[in-house]
Amino acid sequence: MPGAEPIDLPGGPVGVVLSHGFTGTTQSMRPWAEHLAAAGFTVKAPRLPGHGTSVQDMNTTRFADWYAEVERSFDDLLTRCTTVFAMGLSMGGTLVLRLAELRPEVAGLVIVNASLATERKDAKLLPLLARVVPSFPGIASDIKKPGVTELAYPKIALKAALSMQQSWPVVRADLPKITCPVLAFRSAVDHVVEPVSGRLLREGCVHAEEVVLEDSYHVATLDNDAPRIFEGSVEFIRKHTAQA
């Protein structure tokens, strides 16, 4: 899909790996990536496997595939940079949380509306539905700002969605392993990721700093609060790079 290409912006000795979310593409990361690059950082945002092509492709991929792509990008940045941070939106936030749980070299995390759970009753039917139904209507473009559209699939690949759901307990259980600083942005109104995810993150990662976004929905990196996220990320990197 045009606009879904991987992003690789060379810069200074501090690197940032950015991860887009479930059914989304790097289009939701590009303004963030360009802001970070303009501040002098080396930025890499991979296109997650099965994303940016077709829903059928996505149904052949799983959480382990998406995580492996994020980790590959992180390892690539480690060969080019002295310090590497990780940032992500929605499931991208979940992926970089997992990265920090497994890779203590992560210098710090910035996450936006990371998904860790759901309280939707129909989610209990997902294991059954994934066997018989390939997809459901999508979750794209939950954006408050008028005239902005997210480049994402119009449908949810159910086998892939089940894999994401099955990853949540694993990620939640290992949250206490995260030792790097964490800045967590959470939209006050989010029609995709429920407040339970934010609560579980605060409980599991007690040193995380939460910032509530009052003027954005789920895809906050393309929404009204995007400048706040971008500027806050630069300040976060500079603060913790100086401390290191």
Contacts in CASP RR format, 6 or more apart in sequence:
PFRMAT RR
TARGET T0000
AUTHOR 0000-0000-0000
METHOD contacts of the structure
MODEL  1
MPGAEPIDLPGGPVGVVLSHGFTGTTQSMRPWAEHLAAAGFTVKAPRLPG
HGTSVQDMNTTRFADWYAEVERSFDDLLTRCTTVFAMGLSMGGTLVLRLA
ELRPEVAGLVIVNASLATERKDAKLLPLLARVVPSFPGIASDIKKPGVTE
LAYPKIALKAALSMQQSWPVVRADLPKITCPVLAFRSAVDHVVEPVSGRL
LREGCVHAEEVVLEDSYHVATLDNDAPRIFEGSVEFIRKHTAQA
1 25 0 8 1.000
1 52 0 8 1.000
1 53 0 8 1.000
1 151 0 8 1.000
3 25 0 8 1.000
3 26 0 8 1.000
3 27 0 8 1.000
3 30 0 8 1.000
3 151 0 8 1.000
4 25 0 8 1.000
4 26 0 8 1.000
4 27 0 8 1.000
4 47 0 8 1.000
4 51 0 8 1.000
4 52 0 8 1.000
4 53 0 8 1.000
4 151 0 8 1.000
5 26 0 8 1.000
5 47 0 8 1.000
6 26 0 8 1.000
6 44 0 8 1.000
6 45 0 8 1.000
6 46 0 8 1.000
6 47 0 8 1.000
7 18 0 8 1.000
7 26 0 8 1.000
7 29 0 8 1.000
7 30 0 8 1.000
7 33 0 8 1.000
7 43 0 8 1.000
7 44 0 8 1.000
7 45 0 8 1.000
8 43 0 8 1.000
8 44 0 8 1.000
8 45 0 8 1.000
9 33 0 8 1.000
9 34 0 8 1.000
9 36 0 8 1.000
9 37 0 8 1.000
9 42 0 8 1.000
9 43 0 8 1.000
9 44 0 8 1.000
10 42 0 8 1.000
10 80 0 8 1.000
11 37 0 8 1.000
11 40 0 8 1.000
11 41 0 8 1.000
11 42 0 8 1.000
11 43 0 8 1.000
12 40 0 8 1.000
12 41 0 8 1.000
12 42 0 8 1.000
12 81 0 8 1.000
13 42 0 8 1.000
13 81 0 8 1.000
13 82 0 8 1.000
13 83 0 8 1.000
14 40 0 8 1.000
14 41 0 8 1.000
14 42 0 8 1.000
14 81 0 8 1.000
14 82 0 8 1.000
14 83 0 8 1.000
14 84 0 8 1.000
14 85 0 8 1.000
14 237 0 8 1.000
14 241 0 8 1.000
15 41 0 8 1.000
15 42 0 8 1.000
15 43 0 8 1.000
15 44 0 8 1.000
15 77 0 8 1.000
15 80 0 8 1.000
15 81 0 8 1.000
15 83 0 8 1.000
15 84 0 8 1.000
15 85 0 8 1.000
16 33 0 8 1.000
16 36 0 8 1.000
16 41 0 8 1.000
16 42 0 8 1.000
16 43 0 8 1.000
16 44 0 8 1.000
16 77 0 8 1.000
16 84 0 8 1.000
16 85 0 8 1.000
16 86 0 8 1.000
16 87 0 8 1.000
16 233 0 8 1.000
16 237 0 8 1.000
17 44 0 8 1.000
17 45 0 8 1.000
17 46 0 8 1.000
17 70 0 8 1.000
17 73 0 8 1.000
17 74 0 8 1.000
17 77 0 8 1.000
17 84 0 8 1.000
17 85 0 8 1.000
17 86 0 8 1.000
17 87 0 8 1.000
17 96 0 8 1.000
17 99 0 8 1.000
18 26 0 8 1.000
18 29 0 8 1.000
18 32 0 8 1.000
18 33 0 8 1.000
18 36 0 8 1.000
18 43 0 8 1.000
18 44 0 8 1.000
18 45 0 8 1.000
18 87 0 8 1.000
18 88 0 8 1.000
19 29 0 8 1.000
19 45 0 8 1.000
19 46 0 8 1.000
19 48 0 8 1.000
19 66 0 8 1.000
19 70 0 8 1.000
19 86 0 8 1.000
19 87 0 8 1.000
19 88 0 8 1.000
19 89 0 8 1.000
19 91 0 8 1.000
19 92 0 8 1.000
19 93 0 8 1.000
19 95 0 8 1.000
19 96 0 8 1.000
20 26 0 8 1.000
20 27 0 8 1.000
20 28 0 8 1.000
20 29 0 8 1.000
20 45 0 8 1.000
20 47 0 8 1.000
20 48 0 8 1.000
20 51 0 8 1.000
20 88 0 8 1.000
20 89 0 8 1.000
20 90 0 8 1.000
20 92 0 8 1.000
21 28 0 8 1.000
21 48 0 8 1.000
21 51 0 8 1.000
21 88 0 8 1.000
21 89 0 8 1.000
21 90 0 8 1.000
21 91 0 8 1.000
21 92 0 8 1.000
21 93 0 8 1.000
22 90 0 8 1.000
22 91 0 8 1.000
22 92 0 8 1.000
22 115 0 8 1.000
22 139 0 8 1.000
22 156 0 8 1.000
22 160 0 8 1.000
22 161 0 8 1.000
22 164 0 8 1.000
23 51 0 8 1.000
23 58 0 8 1.000
23 138 0 8 1.000
23 139 0 8 1.000
23 140 0 8 1.000
23 152 0 8 1.000
23 153 0 8 1.000
23 155 0 8 1.000
23 156 0 8 1.000
23 157 0 8 1.000
24 51 0 8 1.000
24 52 0 8 1.000
24 140 0 8 1.000
24 150 0 8 1.000
24 151 0 8 1.000
24 152 0 8 1.000
24 153 0 8 1.000
25 47 0 8 1.000
25 51 0 8 1.000
25 52 0 8 1.000
25 151 0 8 1.000
25 152 0 8 1.000
26 33 0 8 1.000
26 45 0 8 1.000
26 46 0 8 1.000
26 47 0 8 1.000
27 150 0 8 1.000
27 151 0 8 1.000
28 89 0 8 1.000
28 150 0 8 1.000
28 151 0 8 1.000
28 152 0 8 1.000
28 219 0 8 1.000
28 221 0 8 1.000
28 222 0 8 1.000
29 45 0 8 1.000
29 88 0 8 1.000
29 89 0 8 1.000
29 221 0 8 1.000
30 45 0 8 1.000
31 221 0 8 1.000
31 222 0 8 1.000
31 226 0 8 1.000
31 230 0 8 1.000
32 87 0 8 1.000
32 221 0 8 1.000
32 226 0 8 1.000
32 229 0 8 1.000
32 230 0 8 1.000
32 233 0 8 1.000
33 43 0 8 1.000
33 45 0 8 1.000
35 230 0 8 1.000
35 231 0 8 1.000
35 233 0 8 1.000
35 234 0 8 1.000
36 43 0 8 1.000
36 230 0 8 1.000
36 233 0 8 1.000
36 234 0 8 1.000
36 237 0 8 1.000
37 43 0 8 1.000
39 234 0 8 1.000
39 237 0 8 1.000
41 237 0 8 1.000
42 77 0 8 1.000
42 80 0 8 1.000
42 81 0 8 1.000
44 73 0 8 1.000
44 76 0 8 1.000
44 77 0 8 1.000
45 73 0 8 1.000
46 69 0 8 1.000
46 70 0 8 1.000
46 72 0 8 1.000
46 73 0 8 1.000
47 69 0 8 1.000
48 61 0 8 1.000
48 65 0 8 1.000
48 66 0 8 1.000
48 69 0 8 1.000
48 70 0 8 1.000
49 61 0 8 1.000
49 65 0 8 1.000
49 66 0 8 1.000
49 69 0 8 1.000
50 57 0 8 1.000
50 58 0 8 1.000
50 60 0 8 1.000
50 61 0 8 1.000
50 65 0 8 1.000
50 160 0 8 1.000
51 58 0 8 1.000
51 153 0 8 1.000
52 151 0 8 1.000
52 153 0 8 1.000
55 134 0 8 1.000
55 135 0 8 1.000
55 153 0 8 1.000
55 155 0 8 1.000
55 156 0 8 1.000
55 157 0 8 1.000
56 134 0 8 1.000
56 157 0 8 1.000
58 153 0 8 1.000
58 157 0 8 1.000
58 160 0 8 1.000
59 134 0 8 1.000
59 135 0 8 1.000
59 157 0 8 1.000
59 158 0 8 1.000
59 159 0 8 1.000
59 160 0 8 1.000
61 160 0 8 1.000
61 163 0 8 1.000
62 159 0 8 1.000
62 160 0 8 1.000
62 163 0 8 1.000
63 163 0 8 1.000
63 164 0 8 1.000
63 166 0 8 1.000
63 167 0 8 1.000
64 163 0 8 1.000
66 91 0 8 1.000
66 92 0 8 1.000
66 95 0 8 1.000
67 95 0 8 1.000
67 98 0 8 1.000
67 99 0 8 1.000
70 86 0 8 1.000
70 92 0 8 1.000
70 95 0 8 1.000
70 96 0 8 1.000
70 99 0 8 1.000
71 99 0 8 1.000
71 102 0 8 1.000
71 103 0 8 1.000
74 84 0 8 1.000
74 86 0 8 1.000
74 99 0 8 1.000
74 103 0 8 1.000
74 106 0 8 1.000
77 84 0 8 1.000
78 84 0 8 1.000
78 105 0 8 1.000
83 107 0 8 1.000
83 241 0 8 1.000
83 244 0 8 1.000
84 105 0 8 1.000
84 106 0 8 1.000
84 107 0 8 1.000
85 106 0 8 1.000
85 107 0 8 1.000
85 108 0 8 1.000
85 109 0 8 1.000
85 110 0 8 1.000
85 236 0 8 1.000
85 237 0 8 1.000
85 240 0 8 1.000
86 96 0 8 1.000
86 99 0 8 1.000
86 100 0 8 1.000
86 106 0 8 1.000
86 108 0 8 1.000
86 109 0 8 1.000
86 110 0 8 1.000
87 93 0 8 1.000
87 96 0 8 1.000
87 109 0 8 1.000
87 110 0 8 1.000
87 111 0 8 1.000
87 112 0 8 1.000
87 233 0 8 1.000
88 95 0 8 1.000
88 96 0 8 1.000
88 110 0 8 1.000
88 111 0 8 1.000
88 112 0 8 1.000
88 114 0 8 1.000
89 111 0 8 1.000
89 112 0 8 1.000
89 113 0 8 1.000
89 219 0 8 1.000
89 220 0 8 1.000
89 221 0 8 1.000
90 112 0 8 1.000
90 113 0 8 1.000
90 114 0 8 1.000
90 115 0 8 1.000
90 192 0 8 1.000
90 193 0 8 1.000
90 218 0 8 1.000
90 219 0 8 1.000
91 114 0 8 1.000
91 115 0 8 1.000
91 164 0 8 1.000
92 111 0 8 1.000
92 114 0 8 1.000
93 109 0 8 1.000
93 111 0 8 1.000
93 112 0 8 1.000
93 114 0 8 1.000
93 115 0 8 1.000
94 114 0 8 1.000
94 115 0 8 1.000
94 116 0 8 1.000
94 164 0 8 1.000
94 167 0 8 1.000
94 168 0 8 1.000
94 171 0 8 1.000
96 106 0 8 1.000
96 109 0 8 1.000
96 111 0 8 1.000
97 109 0 8 1.000
97 111 0 8 1.000
97 114 0 8 1.000
97 116 0 8 1.000
97 171 0 8 1.000
97 175 0 8 1.000
97 178 0 8 1.000
97 201 0 8 1.000
97 205 0 8 1.000
98 167 0 8 1.000
98 170 0 8 1.000
98 171 0 8 1.000
98 174 0 8 1.000
99 106 0 8 1.000
100 106 0 8 1.000
100 108 0 8 1.000
100 109 0 8 1.000
100 178 0 8 1.000
100 180 0 8 1.000
100 182 0 8 1.000
101 171 0 8 1.000
101 174 0 8 1.000
101 175 0 8 1.000
101 177 0 8 1.000
101 178 0 8 1.000
102 174 0 8 1.000
104 179 0 8 1.000
104 180 0 8 1.000
106 180 0 8 1.000
107 180 0 8 1.000
107 240 0 8 1.000
107 241 0 8 1.000
107 244 0 8 1.000
108 180 0 8 1.000
108 181 0 8 1.000
108 182 0 8 1.000
108 236 0 8 1.000
108 240 0 8 1.000
109 178 0 8 1.000
109 180 0 8 1.000
109 181 0 8 1.000
109 182 0 8 1.000
109 183 0 8 1.000
110 182 0 8 1.000
110 183 0 8 1.000
110 184 0 8 1.000
110 185 0 8 1.000
110 229 0 8 1.000
110 232 0 8 1.000
110 233 0 8 1.000
110 236 0 8 1.000
111 182 0 8 1.000
111 183 0 8 1.000
111 184 0 8 1.000
111 185 0 8 1.000
111 201 0 8 1.000
112 184 0 8 1.000
112 185 0 8 1.000
112 186 0 8 1.000
112 220 0 8 1.000
112 221 0 8 1.000
112 229 0 8 1.000
113 185 0 8 1.000
113 186 0 8 1.000
113 187 0 8 1.000
113 190 0 8 1.000
113 192 0 8 1.000
113 193 0 8 1.000
113 197 0 8 1.000
113 218 0 8 1.000
113 220 0 8 1.000
114 184 0 8 1.000
114 193 0 8 1.000
114 197 0 8 1.000
114 198 0 8 1.000
114 201 0 8 1.000
115 164 0 8 1.000
115 168 0 8 1.000
115 192 0 8 1.000
115 193 0 8 1.000
115 197 0 8 1.000
116 168 0 8 1.000
116 171 0 8 1.000
116 172 0 8 1.000
116 196 0 8 1.000
116 197 0 8 1.000
116 198 0 8 1.000
116 200 0 8 1.000
116 201 0 8 1.000
117 168 0 8 1.000
117 172 0 8 1.000
117 194 0 8 1.000
117 196 0 8 1.000
117 197 0 8 1.000
117 200 0 8 1.000
118 165 0 8 1.000
118 194 0 8 1.000
118 196 0 8 1.000
118 197 0 8 1.000
119 194 0 8 1.000
119 196 0 8 1.000
120 194 0 8 1.000
123 165 0 8 1.000
126 158 0 8 1.000
126 161 0 8 1.000
126 162 0 8 1.000
126 165 0 8 1.000
127 162 0 8 1.000
129 136 0 8 1.000
129 158 0 8 1.000
130 158 0 8 1.000
130 159 0 8 1.000
130 161 0 8 1.000
130 162 0 8 1.000
133 158 0 8 1.000
134 157 0 8 1.000
134 158 0 8 1.000
134 159 0 8 1.000
135 155 0 8 1.000
135 156 0 8 1.000
135 157 0 8 1.000
135 158 0 8 1.000
136 155 0 8 1.000
136 156 0 8 1.000
136 158 0 8 1.000
136 161 0 8 1.000
137 154 0 8 1.000
137 155 0 8 1.000
137 156 0 8 1.000
138 152 0 8 1.000
138 153 0 8 1.000
138 154 0 8 1.000
138 155 0 8 1.000
138 156 0 8 1.000
139 152 0 8 1.000
139 156 0 8 1.000
139 192 0 8 1.000
139 218 0 8 1.000
140 150 0 8 1.000
140 152 0 8 1.000
140 153 0 8 1.000
140 154 0 8 1.000
141 148 0 8 1.000
141 149 0 8 1.000
141 150 0 8 1.000
141 152 0 8 1.000
141 219 0 8 1.000
142 150 0 8 1.000
142 190 0 8 1.000
142 191 0 8 1.000
142 192 0 8 1.000
142 217 0 8 1.000
142 218 0 8 1.000
142 219 0 8 1.000
143 149 0 8 1.000
143 150 0 8 1.000
143 216 0 8 1.000
143 217 0 8 1.000
143 218 0 8 1.000
143 219 0 8 1.000
143 222 0 8 1.000
143 223 0 8 1.000
144 189 0 8 1.000
144 215 0 8 1.000
144 216 0 8 1.000
144 217 0 8 1.000
144 223 0 8 1.000
144 224 0 8 1.000
145 216 0 8 1.000
145 222 0 8 1.000
145 223 0 8 1.000
145 224 0 8 1.000
148 222 0 8 1.000
148 223 0 8 1.000
150 219 0 8 1.000
150 222 0 8 1.000
172 200 0 8 1.000
172 204 0 8 1.000
175 200 0 8 1.000
175 201 0 8 1.000
175 204 0 8 1.000
175 205 0 8 1.000
176 204 0 8 1.000
176 205 0 8 1.000
178 205 0 8 1.000
181 207 0 8 1.000
181 209 0 8 1.000
181 236 0 8 1.000
181 240 0 8 1.000
182 205 0 8 1.000
182 207 0 8 1.000
182 208 0 8 1.000
182 209 0 8 1.000
183 208 0 8 1.000
183 209 0 8 1.000
183 211 0 8 1.000
183 232 0 8 1.000
183 233 0 8 1.000
183 236 0 8 1.000
184 198 0 8 1.000
184 201 0 8 1.000
184 202 0 8 1.000
184 208 0 8 1.000
184 209 0 8 1.000
184 210 0 8 1.000
184 211 0 8 1.000
185 210 0 8 1.000
185 211 0 8 1.000
185 213 0 8 1.000
185 220 0 8 1.000
185 225 0 8 1.000
185 228 0 8 1.000
185 229 0 8 1.000
186 198 0 8 1.000
186 210 0 8 1.000
186 211 0 8 1.000
186 212 0 8 1.000
186 213 0 8 1.000
187 212 0 8 1.000
187 213 0 8 1.000
187 216 0 8 1.000
187 217 0 8 1.000
187 218 0 8 1.000
187 220 0 8 1.000
187 223 0 8 1.000
187 225 0 8 1.000
188 212 0 8 1.000
188 213 0 8 1.000
188 214 0 8 1.000
189 217 0 8 1.000
190 217 0 8 1.000
190 218 0 8 1.000
191 217 0 8 1.000
191 218 0 8 1.000
192 217 0 8 1.000
192 218 0 8 1.000
193 218 0 8 1.000
198 210 0 8 1.000
201 208 0 8 1.000
201 210 0 8 1.000
202 208 0 8 1.000
202 210 0 8 1.000
211 228 0 8 1.000
213 220 0 8 1.000
213 223 0 8 1.000
213 225 0 8 1.000
213 228 0 8 1.000
213 229 0 8 1.000
214 225 0 8 1.000
215 223 0 8 1.000
215 224 0 8 1.000
215 225 0 8 1.000
216 223 0 8 1.000
216 224 0 8 1.000
216 225 0 8 1.000
216 226 0 8 1.000
217 223 0 8 1.000
220 226 0 8 1.000
220 229 0 8 1.000
221 229 0 8 1.000
END
